[in-house]
Amino acid sequence: MPVIIVGADTPVGEAVVNTVSRSAAEVRAFISDARRVDGLKKRGVKVALGDISDFSHVEAAGLYCFCAVLVIEAAVDGRERAFASGRRQVLEGWAEAVRNACIRRAIWVGGEDDLAGLPPSAPEAAAVTVGSDGEAAVERAAIEVTRLESAARLPD
């Protein structure tokens, strides 16, 4: 089933693209770094390029997806955000975009502190913590996202 990864141009997002693309029928990436477009497209990923705080664009890119992977790092890093002024506004906008696009499953990915108080997003939602031990933590998180994305049902 189709999956969209918002923030696919972050280290965590790239790792998720790598693992999810092995099993998902269609992978979409929402990014703001134009230098990443060609590499993703060569791997068969459909790419939407834009401001991650442009929630109507995020919504349109996720239309008809089953799952959205929301990489919180993209909401708080140094990239320009013209449509939202802070972390909370970006996360709430993503959650609204997920709901409006009728996405069934949302998987939020971030550090332990990032995952507190996430806004309601989809009928099925989960959070995956990225540990602090570098690349190994990123890989473990990507594997967990892939497991949850392909699960018949999320655990309660």
MDTraj code that builds the backbone (N, CA, C; nanometers):
import mdtraj as md
import numpy as np

residues = "MET PRO VAL ILE ILE VAL GLY ALA ASP THR PRO VAL GLY GLU ALA VAL VAL ASN THR VAL SER ARG SER ALA ALA GLU VAL ARG ALA PHE ILE SER ASP ALA ARG ARG VAL ASP GLY LEU LYS LYS ARG GLY VAL LYS VAL ALA LEU GLY ASP ILE SER ASP PHE SER HIS VAL GLU ALA ALA GLY LEU TYR CYS PHE CYS ALA VAL LEU VAL ILE GLU ALA ALA VAL ASP GLY ARG GLU ARG ALA PHE ALA SER GLY ARG ARG GLN VAL LEU GLU GLY TRP ALA GLU ALA VAL ARG ASN ALA CYS ILE ARG ARG ALA ILE TRP VAL GLY GLY GLU ASP ASP LEU ALA GLY LEU PRO PRO SER ALA PRO GLU ALA ALA ALA VAL THR VAL GLY SER ASP GLY GLU ALA ALA VAL GLU ARG ALA ALA ILE GLU VAL THR ARG LEU GLU SER ALA ALA ARG LEU PRO ASP".split()
xyz = np.array([
    [0.0839, -0.1178, 0.0000],
    [0.0000, 0.0000, 0.0000],
    [0.0886, 0.1244, 0.0000],
    [0.0414, 0.2339, -0.0542],
    [0.1239, 0.3542, -0.0623],
    [0.1572, 0.4118, 0.0751],
    [0.2795, 0.4602, 0.0872],
    [0.3264, 0.5249, 0.2094],
    [0.3967, 0.6542, 0.1706],
    [0.3759, 0.7585, 0.2506],
    [0.4465, 0.8843, 0.2306],
    [0.5347, 0.9106, 0.3516],
    [0.6559, 0.9559, 0.3255],
    [0.7511, 0.9882, 0.4314],
    [0.7741, 1.1387, 0.4256],
    [0.7214, 1.2084, 0.5239],
    [0.7381, 1.3536, 0.5334],
    [0.8665, 1.3785, 0.6115],
    [0.9604, 1.4459, 0.5461],
    [1.0928, 1.4649, 0.6053],
    [1.1897, 1.3582, 0.5582],
    [1.1668, 1.3077, 0.4373],
    [1.2521, 1.2019, 0.3820],
    [1.3933, 1.2510, 0.3523],
    [1.4175, 1.3808, 0.3614],
    [1.5514, 1.4341, 0.3374],
    [1.6289, 1.4580, 0.4673],
    [1.5863, 1.3935, 0.5750],
    [1.6613, 1.3904, 0.7003],
    [1.7321, 1.2550, 0.7083],
    [1.8326, 1.2403, 0.7953],
    [1.8964, 1.1083, 0.8084],
    [1.7972, 0.9965, 0.8425],
    [1.7057, 1.0233, 0.9330],
    [1.6058, 0.9223, 0.9694],
    [1.5140, 0.8955, 0.8510],
    [1.4698, 1.0011, 0.7847],
    [1.3830, 0.9846, 0.6687],
    [1.4471, 0.9035, 0.5585],
    [1.5754, 0.9283, 0.5328],
    [1.6475, 0.8498, 0.4311],
    [1.6520, 0.7029, 0.4688],
    [1.6790, 0.6741, 0.5962],
    [1.6840, 0.5342, 0.6406],
    [1.5466, 0.4689, 0.6262],
    [1.4408, 0.5427, 0.6559],
    [1.3054, 0.4890, 0.6415],
    [1.2762, 0.4613, 0.4943],
    [1.3111, 0.5542, 0.4061],
    [1.2923, 0.5300, 0.2621],
    [1.3638, 0.4016, 0.2221],
    [1.4866, 0.3840, 0.2672],
    [1.5643, 0.2648, 0.2311],
    [1.4968, 0.1360, 0.2744],
    [1.4436, 0.1331, 0.3953],
    [1.3834, 0.0082, 0.4446],
    [1.2409, -0.0115, 0.3922],
    [1.1608, 0.0935, 0.3926],
    [1.0216, 0.0815, 0.3493],
    [1.0130, 0.0486, 0.2007],
    [1.1041, 0.1021, 0.1214],
    [1.0952, 0.0797, -0.0236],
    [1.1195, -0.0662, -0.0616],
    [1.1716, -0.1446, 0.0283],
    [1.1909, -0.2877, 0.0009],
    [1.0587, -0.3642, 0.0040],
    [0.9591, -0.3094, 0.0781],
    [0.8349, -0.3856, 0.0928],
    [0.7099, -0.3107, 0.0483],
    [0.7105, -0.1805, 0.0482],
    [0.5903, -0.1055, 0.0117],
    [0.5735, -0.1000, -0.1398],
    [0.4498, -0.1070, -0.1828],
    [0.4208, -0.1037, -0.3262],
    [0.4544, 0.0323, -0.3859],
    [0.4297, 0.1375, -0.3117],
    [0.4568, 0.2729, -0.3603],
    [0.5099, 0.3562, -0.2453],
    [0.6229, 0.4219, -0.2678],
    [0.6810, 0.5093, -0.1670],
    [0.6839, 0.6508, -0.2226],
    [0.6344, 0.7425, -0.1412],
    [0.6384, 0.8843, -0.1748],
    [0.7244, 0.9552, -0.0705],
    [0.7951, 1.0562, -0.1135],
    [0.8793, 1.1335, -0.0227],
    [0.8395, 1.2798, -0.0319],
    [0.8191, 1.3421, 0.0828],
    [0.7967, 1.4869, 0.0857],
    [0.9235, 1.5479, 0.1428],
    [0.9887, 1.6301, 0.0632],
    [1.1177, 1.6879, 0.1003],
    [1.1197, 1.8366, 0.0688],
    [1.2188, 1.9050, 0.1270],
    [1.2380, 2.0461, 0.0938],
    [1.3764, 2.0728, 0.0354],
    [1.4572, 1.9705, 0.0238],
    [1.5927, 1.9840, -0.0314],
    [1.5926, 1.9364, -0.1769],
    [1.5969, 2.0314, -0.2690],
    [1.5901, 1.9992, -0.4125],
    [1.7049, 1.9102, -0.4587],
    [1.8169, 1.9119, -0.3878],
    [1.9317, 1.8283, -0.4266],
    [1.9036, 1.6794, -0.4089],
    [1.8003, 1.6440, -0.3358],
    [1.7686, 1.5028, -0.3093],
    [1.6711, 1.4430, -0.4098],
    [1.6104, 1.5238, -0.4925],
    [1.5039, 1.4769, -0.5825],
    [1.5524, 1.3665, -0.6752],
    [1.6595, 1.3912, -0.7503],
    [1.7044, 1.2949, -0.8510],
    [1.7409, 1.1600, -0.7901],
    [1.8110, 1.1606, -0.6770],
    [1.8481, 1.0347, -0.6130],
    [1.7279, 0.9529, -0.5709],
    [1.6268, 1.0188, -0.5177],
    [1.5049, 0.9477, -0.4783],
    [1.4301, 0.8939, -0.5997],
    [1.4178, 0.9769, -0.7028],
    [1.3461, 0.9330, -0.8230],
    [1.4156, 0.8140, -0.8888],
    [1.5474, 0.8108, -0.8891],
    [1.6213, 0.6981, -0.9482],
    [1.5908, 0.5679, -0.8748],
    [1.5486, 0.5779, -0.7508],
    [1.5146, 0.4582, -0.6718],
    [1.3662, 0.4248, -0.6813],
    [1.2931, 0.4958, -0.7665],
    [1.1522, 0.4661, -0.7860],
    [1.0593, 0.5349, -0.6880],
    [1.1110, 0.6288, -0.6118],
    [1.0299, 0.7011, -0.5139],
    [0.9637, 0.8201, -0.5831],
    [0.8354, 0.8400, -0.5555],
    [0.7660, 0.9583, -0.6053],
    [0.7977, 1.0730, -0.5104],
    [0.8342, 1.1890, -0.5651],
    [0.8847, 1.2976, -0.4827],
    [0.7955, 1.4209, -0.4923],
    [0.7641, 1.4766, -0.3769],
    [0.6997, 1.6076, -0.3683],
    [0.8006, 1.7000, -0.3018],
    [0.8286, 1.8112, -0.3656],
    [0.9267, 1.9079, -0.3173],
    [0.8534, 2.0335, -0.2733],
    [0.8762, 2.0774, -0.1506],
    [0.8106, 2.1985, -0.1044],
    [0.8417, 2.2288, 0.0400],
    [0.7760, 2.3272, 0.0895],
    [0.7876, 2.3716, 0.2285],
    [0.7098, 2.2728, 0.3155],
    [0.7759, 2.2123, 0.4126],
    [0.7087, 2.1105, 0.4945],
    [0.6000, 2.1707, 0.5839],
    [0.5949, 2.3036, 0.5922],
    [0.4867, 2.3668, 0.6672],
    [0.3710, 2.4106, 0.5770],
    [0.3772, 2.3756, 0.4491],
    [0.2663, 2.4011, 0.3559],
    [0.1751, 2.2784, 0.3619],
    [0.0839, 2.2811, 0.4568],
    [0.0064, 2.1618, 0.4900],
    [-0.0851, 2.1158, 0.3778],
    [-0.1343, 2.2082, 0.2964],
    [-0.2166, 2.1658, 0.1835],
    [-0.1320, 2.0882, 0.0822],
    [-0.0041, 2.1226, 0.0693],
    [0.0867, 2.0502, -0.0201],
    [0.1179, 1.9118, 0.0378],
    [0.1400, 1.9055, 0.1683],
    [0.1622, 1.7760, 0.2347],
    [0.0388, 1.6883, 0.2175],
    [-0.0779, 1.7471, 0.2366],
    [-0.2042, 1.6734, 0.2191],
    [-0.2175, 1.6188, 0.0774],
    [-0.1937, 1.7026, -0.0218],
    [-0.2062, 1.6593, -0.1616],
    [-0.1067, 1.5488, -0.1941],
    [0.0144, 1.5589, -0.1430],
    [0.1163, 1.4562, -0.1690],
    [0.0791, 1.3225, -0.1042],
    [0.0060, 1.3279, 0.0066],
    [-0.0315, 1.2062, 0.0772],
    [-0.1645, 1.1473, 0.0382],
    [-0.2357, 1.2127, -0.0516],
    [-0.3672, 1.1647, -0.0917],
    [-0.3605, 1.0199, -0.1410],
    [-0.4507, 0.9384, -0.0934],
    [-0.4629, 0.7958, -0.1280],
    [-0.3512, 0.7091, -0.0708],
    [-0.2713, 0.7634, 0.0206],
    [-0.1725, 0.6794, 0.0902],
    [-0.2421, 0.6062, 0.2046],
    [-0.1905, 0.4908, 0.2374],
    [-0.2390, 0.4173, 0.3536],
    [-0.1697, 0.4660, 0.4800],
    [-0.0399, 0.4973, 0.4673],
    [0.0415, 0.5297, 0.5839],
    [0.1230, 0.6566, 0.5592],
    [0.1348, 0.7380, 0.6640],
    [0.2242, 0.8545, 0.6622],
    [0.3279, 0.8363, 0.7712],
    [0.4537, 0.8514, 0.7344],
    [0.5632, 0.8512, 0.8304],
    [0.6049, 0.9963, 0.8461],
    [0.5953, 1.0475, 0.9677],
    [0.6180, 1.1886, 0.9952],
    [0.7456, 1.2029, 1.0772],
    [0.8522, 1.2479, 1.0143],
    [0.9838, 1.2586, 1.0785],
    [0.9925, 1.3954, 1.1452],
    [0.9835, 1.3961, 1.2762],
    [0.9737, 1.5195, 1.3523],
    [1.0971, 1.6079, 1.3351],
    [1.2115, 1.5509, 1.3090],
    [1.3324, 1.6303, 1.2874],
    [1.3098, 1.7381, 1.1812],
    [1.2330, 1.7077, 1.0770],
    [1.2064, 1.8041, 0.9700],
    [1.1212, 1.9212, 1.0179],
    [1.0527, 1.9036, 1.1291],
    [0.9701, 2.0117, 1.1836],
    [1.0509, 2.1059, 1.2714],
    [1.1686, 2.0631, 1.3135],
    [1.2443, 2.1423, 1.4119],
    [1.3859, 2.1767, 1.3668],
    [1.4288, 2.1272, 1.2512],
    [1.5649, 2.1581, 1.2069],
    [1.5698, 2.2984, 1.1461],
    [1.6775, 2.3341, 1.0833],
    [1.6975, 2.4698, 1.0364],
    [1.6320, 2.5070, 0.9055],
    [1.5559, 2.4185, 0.8455],
    [1.4950, 2.4510, 0.7152],
    [1.3901, 2.5616, 0.7278],
    [1.3709, 2.6322, 0.6196],
    [1.2739, 2.7411, 0.6167],
    [1.1321, 2.6855, 0.6217],
    [1.0503, 2.7486, 0.7035],
    [0.9094, 2.7130, 0.7145],
    [0.8287, 2.8418, 0.7049],
    [0.7617, 2.8627, 0.5933],
    [0.6906, 2.9879, 0.5689],
    [0.5465, 2.9875, 0.6189],
    [0.4898, 2.8696, 0.6452],
    [0.3484, 2.8612, 0.6777],
    [0.3217, 2.8294, 0.8245],
    [0.4256, 2.8114, 0.9041],
    [0.4097, 2.7826, 1.0462],
    [0.5288, 2.8407, 1.1204],
    [0.5047, 2.8838, 1.2432],
    [0.6112, 2.9526, 1.3152],
    [0.6855, 2.8652, 1.4156],
    [0.6395, 2.7470, 1.4415],
    [0.7063, 2.6654, 1.5412],
    [0.6725, 2.5184, 1.5297],
    [0.7397, 2.4399, 1.6105],
    [0.7249, 2.2942, 1.6123],
    [0.5785, 2.2532, 1.6258],
    [0.5112, 2.3070, 1.7243],
    [0.3728, 2.2666, 1.7510],
    [0.2833, 2.2915, 1.6301],
    [0.2975, 2.4087, 1.5677],
    [0.2160, 2.4399, 1.4499],
    [0.2452, 2.3442, 1.3351],
    [0.3722, 2.3096, 1.3157],
    [0.4065, 2.2165, 1.2077],
    [0.3443, 2.0798, 1.2349],
    [0.3598, 2.0289, 1.3552],
    [0.3055, 1.8959, 1.3872],
    [0.1534, 1.8941, 1.3772],
    [0.0873, 1.9993, 1.4246],
    [-0.0584, 2.0058, 1.4129],
    [-0.1005, 2.0138, 1.2657],
    [-0.0240, 2.0870, 1.1859],
    [-0.0540, 2.0949, 1.0425],
    [-0.0379, 1.9614, 0.9731],
    [0.0688, 1.8886, 1.0088],
    [0.0877, 1.7546, 0.9512],
    [-0.0275, 1.6639, 0.9904],
    [-0.0678, 1.6690, 1.1174],
    [-0.1775, 1.5841, 1.1638],
    [-0.3061, 1.6158, 1.0871],
    [-0.3334, 1.7432, 1.0664],
    [-0.4521, 1.7823, 0.9900],
    [-0.4415, 1.7355, 0.8443],
    [-0.3224, 1.7478, 0.7855],
    [-0.3020, 1.7009, 0.6475],
    [-0.3274, 1.5510, 0.6373],
    [-0.2817, 1.4759, 0.7355],
    [-0.3029, 1.3306, 0.7371],
    [-0.4523, 1.3000, 0.7448],
    [-0.5201, 1.3690, 0.8331],
    [-0.6654, 1.3461, 0.8465],
    [-0.7383, 1.3833, 0.7174],
    [-0.7065, 1.4989, 0.6618],
    [-0.7749, 1.5457, 0.5407],
    [-0.7478, 1.4571, 0.4195],
    [-0.6304, 1.3956, 0.4150],
    [-0.5960, 1.3067, 0.3034],
    [-0.6518, 1.1659, 0.3253],
    [-0.7234, 1.1456, 0.4367],
    [-0.7843, 1.0156, 0.4714],
    [-0.6804, 0.9051, 0.4826],
    [-0.5646, 0.9394, 0.5353],
    [-0.4587, 0.8409, 0.5588],
    [-0.4972, 0.7603, 0.6826],
    [-0.4886, 0.6306, 0.6702],
    [-0.5348, 0.5403, 0.7763],
    [-0.4367, 0.5283, 0.8932],
    [-0.3083, 0.5324, 0.8639],
    [-0.2062, 0.5047, 0.9657],
    [-0.1005, 0.6145, 0.9646],
    [-0.0662, 0.6644, 1.0825],
    [0.0417, 0.7628, 1.0967],
    [0.1464, 0.7067, 1.1911],
    [0.2719, 0.7198, 1.1507],
    [0.3834, 0.6779, 1.2358],
    [0.4723, 0.7998, 1.2553],
    [0.4753, 0.8479, 1.3781],
    [0.5586, 0.9618, 1.4152],
    [0.6954, 0.9098, 1.4554],
    [0.8014, 0.9752, 1.4104],
    [0.9373, 0.9287, 1.4379],
    [1.0193, 1.0442, 1.4930],
    [1.0793, 1.0232, 1.6093],
    [1.1623, 1.1288, 1.6672],
    [1.2316, 1.0838, 1.7934],
    [1.3054, 1.1757, 1.8505],
    [1.3700, 1.1492, 1.9786],
    [1.2658, 1.1384, 2.0886],
    [1.3068, 1.0878, 2.2011],
    [1.2121, 1.0652, 2.3107],
    [1.1374, 1.1933, 2.3482],
    [1.2067, 1.3050, 2.3568],
    [1.1428, 1.4319, 2.3921],
    [1.0483, 1.4812, 2.2831],
    [1.0753, 1.4455, 2.1575],
    [0.9926, 1.4898, 2.0453],
    [0.8540, 1.4282, 2.0453],
    [0.8394, 1.3124, 2.1057],
    [0.7171, 1.2334, 2.0906],
    [0.6109, 1.2622, 2.1959],
    [0.6402, 1.3532, 2.2883],
    [0.5427, 1.3867, 2.3925],
    [0.4353, 1.4782, 2.3350],
    [0.3102, 1.4482, 2.3648],
    [0.1993, 1.5351, 2.3284],
    [0.1728, 1.5509, 2.1806],
    [0.1840, 1.4424, 2.1053],
    [0.1584, 1.4503, 1.9614],
    [0.0096, 1.4740, 1.9351],
    [-0.0227, 1.5540, 1.8325],
    [-0.1635, 1.5786, 1.8022],
    [-0.2285, 1.4554, 1.7399],
    [-0.3609, 1.4397, 1.7547],
    [-0.4301, 1.3277, 1.6903],
    [-0.4193, 1.3394, 1.5388],
    [-0.3914, 1.2248, 1.4736],
    [-0.3601, 1.2322, 1.3316],
    [-0.4365, 1.1343, 1.2441],
    [-0.4477, 1.0115, 1.2840],
    [-0.5059, 0.9085, 1.1985],
    [-0.5773, 0.8061, 1.2855],
    [-0.6682, 0.7281, 1.2261],
    [-0.7354, 0.6236, 1.3042],
    [-0.6373, 0.5300, 1.3751],
    [-0.5251, 0.5011, 1.3089],
    [-0.4200, 0.4208, 1.3708],
    [-0.2956, 0.5080, 1.3779],
    [-0.2356, 0.5175, 1.4958],
    [-0.1151, 0.5996, 1.5096],
    [-0.0172, 0.5312, 1.6038],
    [0.1092, 0.5529, 1.5751],
    [0.2160, 0.4967, 1.6581],
    [0.3306, 0.5956, 1.6603],
    [0.4188, 0.5778, 1.7567],
    [0.5383, 0.6614, 1.7674],
    [0.6594, 0.5705, 1.7777],
    [0.7646, 0.6055, 1.7051],
    [0.8897, 0.5304, 1.7082],
    [0.9987, 0.6242, 1.7581],
    [1.0658, 0.5822, 1.8633],
    [1.1731, 0.6614, 1.9227],
    [1.3054, 0.6302, 1.8546],
    [1.3771, 0.7361, 1.8191],
    [1.5125, 0.7218, 1.7657],
    [1.6067, 0.7428, 1.8833],
    [1.6848, 0.6406, 1.9144],
    [1.7804, 0.6504, 2.0240],
    [1.8925, 0.7472, 1.9918],
    [1.9844, 0.7587, 2.0852],
    [2.0920, 0.8570, 2.0704],
    [2.2258, 0.7958, 2.0304],
    [2.2278, 0.6695, 1.9906],
    [2.3559, 0.6060, 1.9581],
    [2.3855, 0.6065, 1.8080],
    [2.3555, 0.7183, 1.7421],
    [2.3985, 0.7409, 1.6048],
    [2.3289, 0.6559, 1.5007],
    [2.4092, 0.6108, 1.4029],
    [2.3544, 0.5372, 1.2878],
    [2.2806, 0.4105, 1.3278],
    [2.3285, 0.3420, 1.4302],
    [2.2613, 0.2193, 1.4738],
    [2.1194, 0.2502, 1.5210],
    [2.1018, 0.3602, 1.5921],
    [1.9688, 0.3994, 1.6398],
    [1.8781, 0.4345, 1.5234],
    [1.9327, 0.5032, 1.4250],
    [1.8547, 0.5404, 1.3063],
    [1.8096, 0.4149, 1.2322],
    [1.8999, 0.3196, 1.2153],
    [1.8644, 0.1942, 1.1463],
    [1.7577, 0.1166, 1.2217],
    [1.7717, 0.1069, 1.3538],
    [1.6709, 0.0366, 1.4346],
    [1.5345, 0.1040, 1.4201],
    [1.5328, 0.2374, 1.4225],
    [1.4065, 0.3099, 1.4082],
    [1.3452, 0.2841, 1.2710],
    [1.4272, 0.2858, 1.1671],
    [1.3759, 0.2611, 1.0311],
    [1.3176, 0.1210, 1.0188],
    [1.3819, 0.0245, 1.0779],
    [1.3310, -0.1135, 1.0755],
    [1.1981, -0.1224, 1.1493],
    [1.1872, -0.0533, 1.2634],
    [1.0618, -0.0542, 1.3396],
    [0.9504, 0.0153, 1.2611],
    [0.9814, 0.1255, 1.1952],
    [0.8811, 0.1939, 1.1125],
    [0.8308, 0.0993, 1.0041],
    [0.9212, 0.0293, 0.9391],
    [0.8838, -0.0630, 0.8326],
    [0.7956, -0.1751, 0.8865],
    [0.8285, -0.2264, 1.0031],
    [0.7468, -0.3311, 1.0657],
    [0.6062, -0.2794, 1.0927],
    [0.5962, -0.1591, 1.1487],
    [0.4647, -0.1019, 1.1797],
    [0.3866, -0.0665, 1.0536],
    [0.4567, -0.0145, 0.9537],
    [0.3908, 0.0230, 0.8282],
    [0.3272, -0.0979, 0.7614],
    [0.3919, -0.2115, 0.7681],
    [0.3425, -0.3296, 0.6986],
    [0.2575, -0.4219, 0.7856],
    [0.2433, -0.3884, 0.9130],
    [0.1634, -0.4718, 1.0045],
    [0.0163, -0.4690, 0.9645],
    [-0.0510, -0.5799, 0.9848],
    [-0.1931, -0.5850, 0.9549],
    [-0.2706, -0.4866, 1.0427],
    [-0.2233, -0.4712, 1.1646],
    [-0.2868, -0.3803, 1.2606],
    [-0.1807, -0.3323, 1.3570],
    [-0.1918, -0.2074, 1.3996],
    [-0.0971, -0.1564, 1.4992],
    [-0.1319, -0.2135, 1.6363],
    [-0.0289, -0.2399, 1.7165],
    [-0.0568, -0.2889, 1.8523],
    [-0.1254, -0.1802, 1.9352],
    [-0.2134, -0.2226, 2.0251],
    [-0.2832, -0.1265, 2.1131],
    [-0.1919, -0.0725, 2.2196],
])
top = md.Topology()
chain = top.add_chain()
for i, resn in enumerate(residues, 1):
    res = top.add_residue(resn, chain, resSeq=i)
    for name in ("N", "CA", "C"):
        top.add_atom(name, md.element.get_by_symbol(name[0]), res)
traj = md.Trajectory(xyz[None], top)
